[in-house]
Amino acid sequence: MNHFELLAGADGGAELACEGVPLSRIAEAVGTPVYVYSSATLERHYTVLRDALAGAGLKDPLIAFAVKANSNVAVLRTLAALGAGADVVSEGEVRRALAAGVPPARIVFSGVGKTEAEVEFAVRTGVAEINVESEPELHLVDRVAQRLGKRQPVAIRVNPDVAAGGHAKIATGKADNKFGVSFSEAERLYANAANMAGVRPVGVACHIGSQITDLAPMEAAFAKMRGLVERLRAEGLPLERLDLGGGLGVPYFNQPEPPSPADYAAMIARATKGLDVQFAFEPGRVIAANAGVLLARVVHVHERPEGRKFLVLDAAMNDLIRPAMYDAFHDIRPVRPRAGEAVAYDVVGPVCETGDTFTRDRALPPLEAGDLVAFMSAGAYGAAMASEYNSRLLVPEVLVKGAEFAVVRPRPTYDDMLAREATAPWQG
Ligand SMILES: *Cc1c(COP(=O)(O)O)cnc(C)c1O
């Protein structure tokens, strides 16, 4: 459920709103394209997941929101205020989490290529857990922490070798993906880590992919993780935490209905029954995707003589790359639906690449130049992946709460954009 609904507009017609704010008001004030997030939806998704996990008897889990899904500081603060932690994959994301008020004790640092500088920053910050993804990385963390006179809690990230995830580019749990180590390697590294002065192994972690709509591969992976925890403990190694990653899918309108948080939680309780650990989770998409839309305006309706109709928007692949990158489907809704028969449109942006096509032959209510449309389910991996490709200004972001809205990332000016660059001294 989300808080983007049609409300009765001032002129009597229905109009799409975010909570109590008509989207047209935001478009007028901020311009388009613009991302719009609902605080109530973010809060709801977090609390539904938290309560489902608690309801399944998973005691005191660390729910670390995957910052890469939506790294806006105001979004992070909305979740941090509810007690969310942060799963981060770069120093920049650690800094964002801290800026949003996430305590270091609730920050988990994942990722296969943390640099020495990033590890140093994380150790100094005192993050709860660094998820170590390889043997060289374990040695790096040990070395850096020893130099700083610290003993850094780490978890070993395992690659459970299961196939899951909505698209090859976001499946992470197969043995030929770059993430994590094998189970036998994890046992060896965990035992080694227990003897290192700079690290303290506190647990094991996995994250098998994203947009997972079938619980079976997750359950298979988690059963394997449970076996690993039992083997490590049987060897006398202390282990407190089991980090099961993120990856739960969301309804993208035309896709298979994903499992509910309650079913997800029940599956975890089943797969880990009797295991006395603190659980950690790294949900991203399931919290943020349906809490945001990308609002755009129709620039032209361009009709080819042979009949193909292009809806040319002022939003492009640089603002929302998921369709071009992952063949992702986003429901597209007119902000003020016009009466009339549905029309099949190719919905495109102005970027000079054929890949800048959001969808083809999509049946939509009739639209005209100047109309507003909303790309639904754009709150995760939307603004966070935006760029200035084609020298288009970085897309702004707005956060709504009730009847209020605030610009939480302003649109830069062209002067801002140009001021970041310089010519070389020899160019005069
Ligand atoms: C991307 C990522 C997540 C979040 O995945 P979602 O599908 O958005 O829930 C969690 N953990 C790690 C390590 C990730 O890389």
The ligand as an SDF file (V2000), in Angstrom:
LIG
                    3D

 15 15  0  0  0  0  0  0  0  0999 V2000
   21.5840   -3.7360   -2.8190 C   0  0  0  0  0  0  0  0  0  0  0  0
   21.8330   -4.4130   -1.5360 C   0  0  0  0  0  0  0  0  0  0  0  0
   20.7970   -4.5590   -0.6120 C   0  0  0  0  0  0  0  0  0  0  0  0
   19.3900   -4.0940   -0.8580 C   0  0  0  0  0  0  0  0  0  0  0  0
   18.7180   -4.8280   -1.8260 O   0  0  0  0  0  0  0  0  0  0  0  0
   17.1440   -4.5730   -2.0580 P   0  0  0  0  0  0  0  0  0  0  0  0
   16.7990   -5.4850   -3.1650 O   0  0  0  0  0  0  0  0  0  0  0  0
   16.9890   -3.1530   -2.4220 O   0  0  0  0  0  0  0  0  0  0  0  0
   16.4570   -4.9250   -0.7940 O   0  0  0  0  0  0  0  0  0  0  0  0
   21.0950   -5.1600    0.5900 C   0  0  0  0  0  0  0  0  0  0  0  0
   22.3500   -5.6040    0.8700 N   0  0  0  0  0  0  0  0  0  0  0  0
   23.3610   -5.4730    0.0040 C   0  0  0  0  0  0  0  0  0  0  0  0
   24.7100   -5.9610    0.3760 C   0  0  0  0  0  0  0  0  0  0  0  0
   23.1480   -4.8850   -1.2230 C   0  0  0  0  0  0  0  0  0  0  0  0
   24.1620   -4.7710   -2.0960 O   0  0  0  0  0  0  0  0  0  0  0  0
  1  2  1  0
  2  3  1  0
  2 14  2  0
  3  4  1  0
  3 10  2  0
  4  5  1  0
  5  6  1  0
  6  7  2  0
  6  8  1  0
  6  9  1  0
 10 11  1  0
 11 12  2  0
 12 13  1  0
 12 14  1  0
 14 15  1  0
M  END
$$$$
